């Protein structure tokens, strides 16, 4: 018998390792089997963490979903008026945004060769129609249901029940006085947004509490 092949010899260990039966190979197989799958306790912990995360996220997703029409309405009307202001400055012509309160729509209509005398009245201005407004662009927008207009004040006159009203933006950056209050009854917290355009700058400011905005303007 070859002494080098006796049990416990290096030759035998080498052969067992090659056949996957040595102590080292058995240890690796045991280690892999031990860590191959998750234990029931680990799975329960992961499921519990996922449940907590989902429970915390549902109210936020619900709130964002129900505030979407109101937030979109504010964003669209501010963008359209900002575009009208920029257009008036670039073209050196007065540009107006036409509101249709009953329909809940608004759009940039065009510019004139001189400044009008007041809201909705060109005052002898040769009115020039602009390009057709594209829905969803910065030239037009609308308030989606259930958002409604609670207040549409132009130069201290209420127009929320009017068929049409024009708000003018001028080349020097100023604009007609405009205050708009939107209301969404499906929003539980802060269902109103008050938007006001500063007369001397033509820039908009948004407030969740209309009373604060109205008080500050006084």
C-alpha positions in Angstrom: 0.0 0.0 0.0 1.3 3.4 -1.0 2.0 5.3 2.3 1.2 8.6 0.6 -2.4 7.3 -0.1 -3.1 6.4 3.5 -6.1 8.1 5.2 -5.3 11.6 6.2 -2.4 11.9 3.9 -1.9 14.8 1.5 -2.6 12.6 -1.6 -5.9 11.4 -0.2 -6.9 15.0 0.7 -6.0 16.2 -2.8 -8.1 13.4 -4.3 -11.1 14.1 -2.1 -10.9 17.8 -2.9 -10.8 17.0 -6.6 -13.9 14.8 -6.2 -15.6 17.4 -4.0 -15.7 15.2 -1.0 -12.9 16.7 1.2 -13.5 18.6 4.4 -13.1 21.9 2.7 -15.6 21.0 0.0 -18.1 19.8 2.5 -17.7 23.0 4.5 -18.3 25.1 1.4 -21.4 23.1 0.5 -22.7 23.5 4.1 -22.1 27.2 4.0 -23.9 27.6 0.6 -26.9 25.6 1.8 -27.1 27.6 5.0 -27.2 31.0 3.2 -28.9 29.9 0.1 -32.4 31.1 1.1 -34.1 33.5 3.5 -35.4 32.3 6.8 -39.1 32.8 7.6 -38.2 35.5 10.2 -36.2 37.4 7.5 -39.2 37.3 5.1 -41.6 38.4 7.8 -39.3 41.4 8.6 -39.1 42.4 4.9 -42.9 42.2 4.5 -43.4 44.2 7.6 -41.1 47.0 6.4 -42.8 47.1 3.0 -46.2 47.3 4.7 -45.0 50.3 6.8 -43.6 52.1 3.8 -46.8 51.6 1.8 -49.0 52.7 4.7 -46.9 55.9 5.0 -47.0 56.5 1.2 -50.7 56.1 0.6 -51.9 59.3 2.2 -49.3 61.3 0.3 -50.2 59.7 -3.1 -53.9 60.3 -2.3 -53.3 63.9 -1.5 -51.2 64.6 -4.6 -53.7 62.9 -6.8 -56.6 65.0 -5.5 -54.7 68.2 -5.6 -53.5 67.7 -9.2 -56.4 69.7 -10.9 -55.9 72.6 -8.6 -52.1 72.7 -8.9 -52.3 72.3 -12.6 -54.8 75.2 -12.9 -52.5 77.5 -10.9 -49.5 76.4 -13.0 -51.2 76.9 -16.3 -52.7 80.3 -15.6 -49.4 81.6 -14.2 -47.5 80.3 -17.3 -50.0 81.8 -19.7 -49.8 85.2 -18.1 -46.1 85.1 -17.8 -45.9 84.3 -21.5 -48.2 87.2 -22.3 -46.0 89.6 -20.3 -42.8 88.4 -22.0 -44.4 88.7 -25.4 -45.5 92.2 -24.7 -42.0 93.2 -23.7 -40.3 91.5 -26.6 -42.7 92.8 -29.2 -43.1 96.3 -27.6 -46.9 95.8 -27.9 -49.7 95.4 -25.4 -50.8 91.8 -25.2 -53.9 90.5 -23.5 -55.0 87.3 -21.9 -58.7 86.5 -22.6 -60.5 84.7 -19.8 -63.8 82.9 -20.3 -64.9 82.4 -16.6 -68.0 80.4 -17.3 -66.0 78.0 -19.5 -63.0 78.0 -17.3 -60.6 78.8 -20.1 -58.0 81.4 -20.8 -55.6 82.2 -23.7 -53.2 84.8 -25.1 -55.1 86.5 -27.9 -52.7 89.0 -29.4 -51.3 92.5 -29.1 -52.1 96.0 -30.2 -50.1 98.9 -31.6 -50.8 101.1 -28.5 -52.0 100.6 -24.9 -55.7 100.1 -24.3 -57.7 102.3 -22.0 -58.9 99.6 -19.6 -59.7 95.8 -19.1 -61.7 94.4 -22.0 -61.7 97.7 -23.9 -59.1 98.2 -26.6 -59.9 101.9 -26.6 -59.2 102.7 -30.2 -56.4 100.2 -30.5 -56.0 98.3 -33.7 -56.3 94.8 -32.4 -54.1 92.1 -33.9 -55.0 88.5 -33.5 -52.1 86.2 -32.6 -51.5 82.7 -33.8 -54.1 80.0 -32.8 -53.7 79.0 -29.2 -52.7 75.3 -28.7 -54.3 73.6 -25.7 -51.8 72.6 -23.1 -49.2 75.1 -24.3 -48.0 78.4 -22.7 -50.5 80.3 -24.9 -53.7 78.7 -23.5 -55.1 76.7 -20.6 -58.2 75.6 -18.7 -59.4 74.7 -15.3 -60.3 71.0 -15.0 -63.2 69.9 -13.0 -64.0 70.2 -10.2 -61.9 73.4 -10.0 -64.1 76.5 -10.1 -63.4 80.3 -10.1 -64.5 81.9 -6.9 -63.2 85.3 -7.8 -61.9 87.0 -10.9 -61.2 90.6 -10.1 -59.8 92.9 -12.8 -59.0 96.5 -11.8 -61.2 96.1 -8.7 -64.2 94.9 -10.7 -65.6 91.4 -10.4 -65.9 89.4 -13.6 -66.3 85.8 -12.5 -69.8 85.6 -14.0 -68.9 87.4 -17.3 -68.7 85.6 -20.6 -65.3 87.2 -21.4 -62.8 89.5 -19.8 -59.4 90.7 -21.1 -56.4 91.3 -18.9 -53.7 93.4 -20.6 -49.9 93.2 -20.2 -47.8 96.1 -21.4 -44.3 96.6 -23.0 -42.9 98.2 -19.8 -43.7 95.1 -17.8 -46.8 96.4 -16.0 -50.3 94.8 -16.2 -53.9 95.3 -15.3 -54.7 94.5 -11.7 -55.8 90.9 -11.6 -56.8 88.7 -8.6 -57.9 85.1 -9.2 -59.2 82.7 -6.6 -59.6 79.0 -7.5 -61.5 76.5 -5.4 -61.4 72.7 -5.5 -64.0 71.0 -3.2 -62.3 67.6 -3.3 -59.1 68.9 -1.5 -59.6 68.6 2.2 -56.7 70.9 3.2 -56.2 74.3 1.7 -58.8 73.9 -1.1 -58.3 77.4 -2.4 -55.5 79.1 -4.3 -55.4 82.9 -4.5 -53.3 84.2 -7.4 -52.5 87.9 -7.7 -50.5 89.8 -10.3 -48.5 92.8 -9.1 -49.5 95.8 -11.2 -46.1 97.5 -11.3 -44.2 94.3 -12.2 -46.7 92.0 -13.9 -45.5 89.1 -11.8 -47.8 86.6 -10.0 -47.9 85.5 -6.4 -49.8 82.5 -5.0 -51.3 82.2 -1.6 -53.2 79.2 0.0 -55.1 81.6 2.3 -57.1 84.1 0.2 -57.7 86.4 3.2 -53.9 86.9 3.6 -53.6 88.0 0.0 -56.5 90.3 0.0 -55.4 91.8 3.3 -51.9 92.4 2.1 -53.2 94.1 -1.0 -55.2 96.5 1.0 
